[in-house]
Every structure is written in C-alpha cells, then in structure tokens.
Amino acid sequence: MTPASVRARPTAAPAAPGAVRRWVAPVALGVVLLLAVAISLTVGARSTSPGTVLTALLDPAALADPADAVVVRDLRGPRTVIGLLAGAALGLAGVVMQGVTRNPIADPGLLGVNAGAAFAVVLGISVVGIGSNAGLAAFALAGALVAASLIAVIATSARAGAAPAVLVVAGAAVTAGLTSLTTLVLLGDPGALDRYRLWTVGSLAGRDLELAGSLAPLQLVGAVVALALARALDALALGDDVARGLGFRPLPTRAAAIGAVVVLCGTATALAGPLVFVGLLGAHGARALVGGRHARLLPVAAMLGAALVVLADSLGRVVVPPGELEVGIVVAAAGAPLLIALVRSGRAAGL
C-alpha cells in the first residue's frame, strides 16, 4: 500500500457532542435511579445501613434485629416500588400531554384527570363509604377515565376537531366544574373532608404491593401506547397539515395519546394521590438532556419522573424528624420555583 493511498483513506469522524450526550444522559439517569432506590431503602426515622438493607432483601432470617426486615421489606420497599411506578407514569404522561397539545407547560392534570379522580374519591368516601386504599384507588381511576372521556367528547364535538387549544379549554372547564362539585360535597360532610385531605396531599405511605401489582399491567399498556406514538407526536409538533403530509392522522393520534395519558396519570393518581409538577418537570428535564425527539424523550422522562418521586419521598422522611412530609408536599415545594424559573428563562416559549 502506497503512502498516497494511506493518506487518501477516510478517517472516522469524531462523535458529535449532541450524540454523546444522548447516550450518556440515559446511562447517568440509570445510575441516579439506582442511587435513589438505595437512598429510599436506607433513610428514614430508623437509620438502616446498606448492608442491612441487602440482608433484609436477600436473607431476612439472618438479621440480628427482625425489625429491620419489617422496615425494609414491609414499609420502605412497597413505597419505593409505588414511587417508581407513579413517577415513571407521570413522566411519560407529561411528555405525551405536551406533545399532543403543543403546550410547553401542559401537565397531565390539564385533561381533568386529577379533578375527576378527586371527585370520584370524595363520592366514594362520602356516599359509598369506601374505607380501603384499594377502594379509593379504584374510584380514583374510574373518575379519571370518566373526566377525560367527557373532555374528549366536548373537544371532538367542536368544529376544530379536538385541536390542541380546544382540548386545553375543555380540560380547564371540566376541571373547574368538578373542583366546584368536590368542594360542595366536602363542605356538607366534614368526615369525608378529614379523610380526603389525607389522600389529596399525595403520599406513598400506607400503600401495598398488591395495589401496585393490580395497576401495573394498565401502566404497561399506557407506556407501550405512548412509546408507539413517538413518531406521530414528532409529526404533530410540525402542525396538523405537515403531519397529514407525512402520513399521520392527527385525530386518531390525539385520541390514542389522550387514552395513554389517562391510563398513565389515572393509575399514578390511584397509587399515590394527585402529584403535581412531576410530569411537567420530567418532560422539560428530558428535553434539556436529549433534545426534542419523542423516541428519546419518553424513556428519559420516565426515569426522571421515577427518580424525582422516590427522592422527594426520601427527603420528606428526614426533614422533620421524627415525623415526615408527604411526597406531594415536597414535590410541590420543589416544582413551583422550578416552574417559575422555566417560564422566566424563556425556554418554555414553544415545543
């Protein structure tokens, strides 16, 4: 081989910084998620070492103090799993909601999911007398589905054909109406108000793995639908006319996206109560890390949402010892200033 031919051989182009970041971000988030799980299993009113946690998970009979097994396996374990499921579902729902409405500050609650779930829970407590967490979860999921279906019917009956603006307006109207009805019922039933306030603040405590196991298949269906819509959501971001030109049908895409949001957000609300800002922060955090393509946004947002909820729950256990703050309070306290900063920065100007 001559020197000239050696010189003529093309050299491999260096990887673009954006491409490297797109691969590094999911790996780093995976590590953060593992650390969040480890923190959730070790911190609390009763300090537990990592070695004790591993022993409690793998061989609880070998523990010197059986109480450690109860703390890790029966108390912290279930709330960690539920935090992962609820956070991941809300992160996915946030990305889909922002994509289908083309609204950069859209939250899954915009479709009336939280309002519908809250109204159904109030009816379950006040009228039916539901006392179990599983019963409240069933009512919450049913209420979320009914509210979102009502919004979809209102939006599709308009001349605009479920355009993003119509969905937003219909969601705001139904949310306002259901919130008023919820307040009306609570004012007439102080006992229901006392129970409802414990649910509405958002908490992972007191939930069990049986409830999570019954709702996990629904979350899996919602996640699969959301991931399958990635290319269609990319096309919708360019406008309905462009999406049609690329071979996508906007109305069926929005219907499937709304269904995915309702299932994801409804099951998360049934598991942990109405958690605000998780979908919003998960979506914007993912967009900052991996860009705007939904095939990359969706899994990263799911990991971010799961890590956020689990870490917020862990923080709530240690800030006011020996008591704890519910995860909904911690997430709201962290999310409000971040949302203000996001709006002031101008990065929420559009998708």
C-alpha positions as CSV (number, residue, x, y, z in Angstrom):
1,M,0.0,0.0,0.0
2,T,1.4,3.3,-1.1
3,P,1.7,6.3,1.2
4,A,-0.7,8.2,-1.1
5,S,-3.4,5.5,-0.6
6,V,-2.9,5.6,3.1
7,R,-3.3,9.4,3.1
8,A,-6.4,9.0,0.9
9,R,-8.1,6.7,3.4
10,P,-11.0,8.5,5.1
11,T,-10.8,8.8,8.9
12,A,-13.6,8.2,11.2
13,A,-15.5,11.4,12.1
14,P,-15.5,12.2,15.8
15,A,-18.8,11.7,17.5
16,A,-20.9,14.8,17.7
17,P,-21.3,16.2,21.2
18,G,-25.0,16.0,21.0
19,A,-24.9,12.3,20.1
20,V,-22.6,11.6,23.0
21,R,-24.9,13.5,25.4
22,R,-27.9,11.5,24.1
23,W,-26.1,8.2,25.1
24,V,-24.6,9.5,28.3
25,A,-27.8,11.0,29.7
26,P,-29.8,7.8,29.9
27,V,-26.9,5.9,31.5
28,A,-26.3,8.6,34.0
29,L,-30.0,8.7,34.8
30,G,-30.0,4.9,35.3
31,V,-27.2,5.3,37.9
32,V,-29.2,8.2,39.6
33,L,-32.3,6.0,39.7
34,L,-30.4,3.2,41.3
35,L,-29.0,5.6,43.9
36,A,-32.5,7.0,44.5
37,V,-33.7,3.4,45.2
38,A,-30.8,2.8,47.6
39,I,-31.5,6.0,49.4
40,S,-35.2,5.3,49.7
41,L,-34.5,1.9,51.3
42,T,-31.9,3.2,53.8
43,V,-33.1,6.6,55.0
44,G,-35.9,7.3,57.4
45,A,-36.7,7.7,61.1
46,R,-34.8,4.4,61.7
47,S,-31.4,4.5,60.1
48,T,-30.5,1.4,58.1
49,S,-27.1,0.6,56.6
50,P,-26.8,-0.6,53.0
51,G,-25.5,-3.9,54.2
52,T,-28.6,-4.4,56.4
53,V,-30.8,-3.5,53.5
54,L,-29.2,-6.1,51.3
55,T,-29.5,-8.7,54.1
56,A,-33.2,-7.8,54.6
57,L,-33.9,-8.2,50.9
58,L,-32.0,-11.4,50.3
59,D,-31.9,-13.2,53.7
60,P,-34.1,-11.6,56.3
61,A,-33.7,-14.5,58.7
62,A,-30.0,-13.6,59.1
63,L,-30.7,-10.2,60.6
64,A,-29.9,-9.6,64.2
65,D,-32.9,-7.4,64.6
66,P,-36.1,-8.6,62.9
67,A,-37.5,-5.0,63.0
68,D,-35.0,-4.2,60.2
69,A,-36.7,-6.7,57.9
70,V,-40.1,-5.1,58.6
71,V,-38.8,-1.6,57.9
72,V,-37.1,-2.5,54.7
73,R,-39.5,-5.1,53.2
74,D,-42.9,-4.1,54.5
75,L,-42.6,-0.3,54.8
76,R,-39.9,1.2,52.6
77,G,-39.9,-1.5,49.9
78,P,-43.6,-1.0,48.8
79,R,-43.4,2.8,48.9
80,T,-40.2,2.7,46.8
81,V,-41.9,0.5,44.1
82,I,-45.0,2.6,44.1
83,G,-42.9,5.8,43.8
84,L,-41.1,4.3,40.8
85,L,-44.3,3.3,39.1
86,A,-46.1,6.6,39.8
87,G,-43.2,8.8,38.8
88,A,-42.4,6.9,35.6
89,A,-46.1,7.0,34.6
90,L,-46.3,10.8,35.3
91,G,-43.1,11.5,33.4
92,L,-44.4,9.6,30.3
93,A,-47.8,11.3,30.6
94,G,-46.1,14.8,30.8
95,V,-44.2,14.3,27.5
96,V,-47.3,12.9,25.7
97,M,-49.5,15.7,27.0
98,Q,-47.1,18.4,25.9
99,G,-46.7,16.8,22.5
100,V,-50.4,16.4,21.8
101,T,-51.4,19.9,22.9
102,R,-48.2,21.6,21.7
103,N,-48.2,23.4,25.0
104,P,-44.8,23.5,26.7
105,I,-46.3,24.0,30.2
106,A,-49.0,21.4,29.8
107,D,-49.4,19.0,32.7
108,P,-51.3,15.7,32.7
109,G,-53.8,17.3,35.1
110,L,-54.8,19.5,32.2
111,L,-57.1,16.8,30.9
112,G,-59.1,16.8,34.1
113,V,-57.5,13.6,35.4
114,N,-56.7,14.9,38.9
115,A,-60.1,16.7,39.2
116,G,-62.0,13.6,38.0
117,A,-60.1,11.3,40.4
118,A,-60.6,13.7,43.3
119,F,-64.4,14.0,42.7
120,A,-64.7,10.2,42.5
121,V,-62.7,9.7,45.7
122,V,-64.9,12.2,47.5
123,L,-68.0,10.4,46.3
124,G,-66.5,7.1,47.3
125,I,-65.8,8.4,50.8
126,S,-69.0,10.4,51.4
127,V,-71.6,8.4,49.6
128,V,-70.4,4.8,49.3
129,G,-68.3,4.8,52.5
130,I,-65.2,3.3,51.0
131,G,-62.5,2.7,53.6
132,S,-59.7,0.9,52.0
133,N,-56.8,2.2,49.9
134,A,-57.7,-0.2,47.1
135,G,-61.2,1.0,47.0
136,L,-60.1,4.6,46.8
137,A,-57.7,3.7,44.0
138,A,-60.5,2.1,42.0
139,F,-62.7,5.1,42.4
140,A,-59.8,7.5,41.5
141,L,-59.1,5.5,38.3
142,A,-62.7,5.4,37.3
143,G,-63.1,9.2,38.0
144,A,-60.0,10.0,35.9
145,L,-61.3,7.9,33.0
146,V,-64.8,9.5,33.1
147,A,-63.5,13.0,33.3
148,A,-61.0,12.6,30.4
149,S,-63.7,10.9,28.3
150,L,-66.0,13.9,28.9
151,I,-63.3,16.3,27.8
152,A,-62.6,14.2,24.7
153,V,-66.3,14.2,23.8
154,I,-66.5,18.0,24.2
155,A,-63.4,18.6,22.2
156,T,-64.3,16.4,19.3
157,S,-67.8,17.9,19.1
158,A,-66.2,21.3,18.3
159,R,-65.7,22.4,14.8
160,A,-61.9,22.5,15.3
161,G,-61.9,18.7,15.8
162,A,-60.0,18.2,19.0
163,A,-57.4,20.8,18.2
164,P,-54.9,21.5,21.0
165,A,-56.5,24.8,22.0
166,V,-59.9,23.1,22.2
167,L,-58.5,20.3,24.4
168,V,-57.0,22.9,26.8
169,V,-60.1,24.9,27.1
170,A,-62.4,21.9,27.5
171,G,-60.0,20.5,30.2
172,A,-60.0,23.8,32.1
173,A,-63.7,24.0,32.0
174,V,-64.3,20.4,33.2
175,T,-61.6,20.7,35.9
176,A,-63.3,23.9,37.2
177,G,-66.7,22.3,37.3
178,L,-65.5,19.1,39.0
179,T,-63.5,21.0,41.6
180,S,-66.6,23.0,42.5
181,L,-68.6,19.9,42.9
182,T,-65.9,18.3,45.0
183,T,-65.9,21.4,47.3
184,L,-69.6,21.3,47.6
185,V,-69.6,17.7,48.7
186,L,-66.8,18.2,51.2
187,L,-68.5,21.3,52.8
188,G,-71.5,19.2,53.6
189,D,-69.5,16.2,55.0
190,P,-66.8,17.1,57.5
191,G,-65.9,13.4,58.0
192,A,-65.3,13.0,54.3
193,L,-63.1,16.2,54.3
194,D,-60.9,14.7,57.1
195,R,-60.2,11.5,55.0
196,Y,-60.0,13.3,51.7
197,R,-57.3,15.7,52.9
198,L,-55.0,12.7,53.7
199,W,-55.5,11.4,50.1
200,T,-55.3,14.6,48.2
201,V,-51.9,15.7,49.6
202,G,-50.2,12.8,47.7
203,S,-48.4,10.2,49.7
204,L,-46.6,6.8,49.2
205,A,-47.1,5.7,52.8
206,G,-49.7,3.1,53.6
207,R,-49.8,1.7,50.1
208,D,-49.1,-2.0,49.4
209,L,-47.6,-4.0,46.6
210,E,-50.9,-5.8,45.9
211,L,-52.4,-2.5,44.8
212,A,-49.3,-1.7,42.7
213,G,-49.4,-5.2,41.1
214,S,-53.1,-4.8,40.1
215,L,-52.4,-1.4,38.4
216,A,-49.0,-2.2,36.9
217,P,-50.5,-4.0,33.8
218,L,-52.6,-0.9,33.0
219,Q,-49.5,1.3,33.3
220,L,-47.6,-1.1,31.0
221,V,-50.3,-0.8,28.4
222,G,-50.2,3.0,28.7
223,A,-46.4,3.1,28.4
224,V,-46.4,0.9,25.3
225,V,-49.0,3.1,23.6
226,A,-47.0,6.2,24.5
227,L,-43.8,4.8,23.1
228,A,-45.6,3.6,19.9
229,L,-46.8,7.2,19.3
230,A,-43.3,8.7,19.3
231,R,-43.0,9.3,15.6
232,A,-46.6,10.5,15.3
233,L,-46.0,13.1,18.1
234,D,-42.9,14.3,16.3
235,A,-45.1,14.9,13.2
236,L,-47.8,16.6,15.2
237,A,-45.2,19.1,16.6
238,L,-44.8,20.3,13.0
239,G,-48.5,21.1,12.6
240,D,-51.5,19.1,11.5
241,D,-51.1,19.8,7.8
242,V,-47.5,18.6,7.8
243,A,-48.4,15.6,9.9
244,R,-51.0,14.6,7.3
245,G,-48.4,15.1,4.5
246,L,-46.1,12.7,6.4
247,G,-48.8,10.0,6.5
248,F,-50.1,10.5,10.1
249,R,-53.7,11.2,11.0
250,P,-53.9,13.9,13.7
251,L,-57.3,13.0,15.2
252,P,-56.7,9.2,15.8
253,T,-53.2,10.1,17.1
254,R,-54.6,12.6,19.6
255,A,-57.3,10.1,20.7
256,A,-54.6,7.4,21.3
257,A,-52.4,9.9,23.1
258,I,-55.2,11.1,25.4
259,G,-56.0,7.4,26.2
260,A,-52.4,6.8,27.1
261,V,-52.3,10.0,29.3
262,V,-55.5,9.0,31.1
263,V,-54.3,5.4,31.8
264,L,-50.8,6.6,32.9
265,C,-51.9,9.5,35.0
266,G,-55.1,7.8,36.3
267,T,-53.1,4.8,37.6
268,A,-50.4,7.1,39.1
269,T,-53.1,9.1,40.9
270,A,-54.8,6.0,42.1
271,L,-51.5,4.8,43.6
272,A,-50.0,7.9,45.1
273,G,-52.7,10.6,45.0
274,P,-52.6,13.7,42.9
275,L,-48.9,14.6,42.5
276,V,-48.3,17.9,40.7
277,F,-45.3,19.1,38.6
278,V,-43.9,15.6,38.1
279,G,-45.0,15.3,34.5
280,L,-44.0,18.9,33.8
281,L,-40.5,18.7,35.3
282,G,-39.9,15.2,33.9
283,A,-40.7,16.3,30.4
284,H,-38.6,19.5,30.5
285,G,-35.7,17.8,32.2
286,A,-35.7,15.1,29.5
287,R,-35.9,17.7,26.7
288,A,-32.9,19.6,28.2
289,L,-30.9,16.3,28.2
290,V,-31.7,14.6,25.0
291,G,-33.5,17.1,22.7
292,G,-37.0,17.1,21.2
293,R,-37.4,13.7,19.6
294,H,-40.1,11.7,21.4
295,A,-38.4,8.3,20.9
296,R,-35.6,9.6,23.2
297,L,-37.8,11.9,25.4
298,L,-40.2,9.3,26.6
299,P,-37.9,6.8,28.3
300,V,-35.7,9.6,29.8
301,A,-38.8,11.4,31.1
302,A,-39.9,8.2,32.7
303,M,-36.6,7.7,34.5
304,L,-36.6,11.4,35.6
305,G,-40.1,11.2,36.9
306,A,-39.4,8.0,38.9
307,A,-36.2,9.4,40.4
308,L,-37.9,12.7,41.3
309,V,-40.8,11.0,43.2
310,V,-38.6,8.5,45.0
311,L,-36.0,11.2,46.1
312,A,-38.8,13.5,47.1
313,D,-40.3,10.8,49.3
314,S,-36.9,10.1,50.9
315,L,-36.4,13.8,51.6
316,G,-39.8,14.1,53.2
317,R,-38.8,11.4,55.7
318,V,-35.8,13.3,57.1
319,V,-36.6,17.0,57.0
320,V,-39.0,17.0,60.0
321,P,-37.9,14.0,62.3
322,P,-39.4,12.0,63.8
323,G,-42.4,12.8,61.5
324,E,-42.4,13.1,57.7
325,L,-43.7,15.3,54.9
326,E,-45.8,13.7,52.3
327,V,-44.2,13.3,48.9
328,G,-46.8,15.6,47.3
329,I,-45.8,18.5,49.5
330,V,-42.1,18.0,48.8
331,V,-42.7,17.8,45.0
332,A,-44.9,20.9,45.0
333,A,-42.4,22.8,47.1
334,A,-39.6,22.0,44.7
335,G,-41.7,22.2,41.5
336,A,-43.2,25.6,42.0
337,P,-39.9,27.6,41.9
338,L,-38.6,25.5,39.1
339,L,-41.7,26.2,37.0
340,I,-41.3,29.9,37.7
341,A,-37.6,29.8,36.6
342,L,-38.6,27.8,33.5
343,V,-41.1,30.5,32.4
344,R,-38.8,33.4,33.2
345,S,-35.9,31.8,31.3
346,G,-38.0,31.7,28.1
347,R,-37.2,28.0,27.4
348,A,-40.9,27.3,27.6
349,A,-41.7,29.5,24.6
350,G,-42.7,26.6,22.5
351,L,-42.1,23.0,21.5
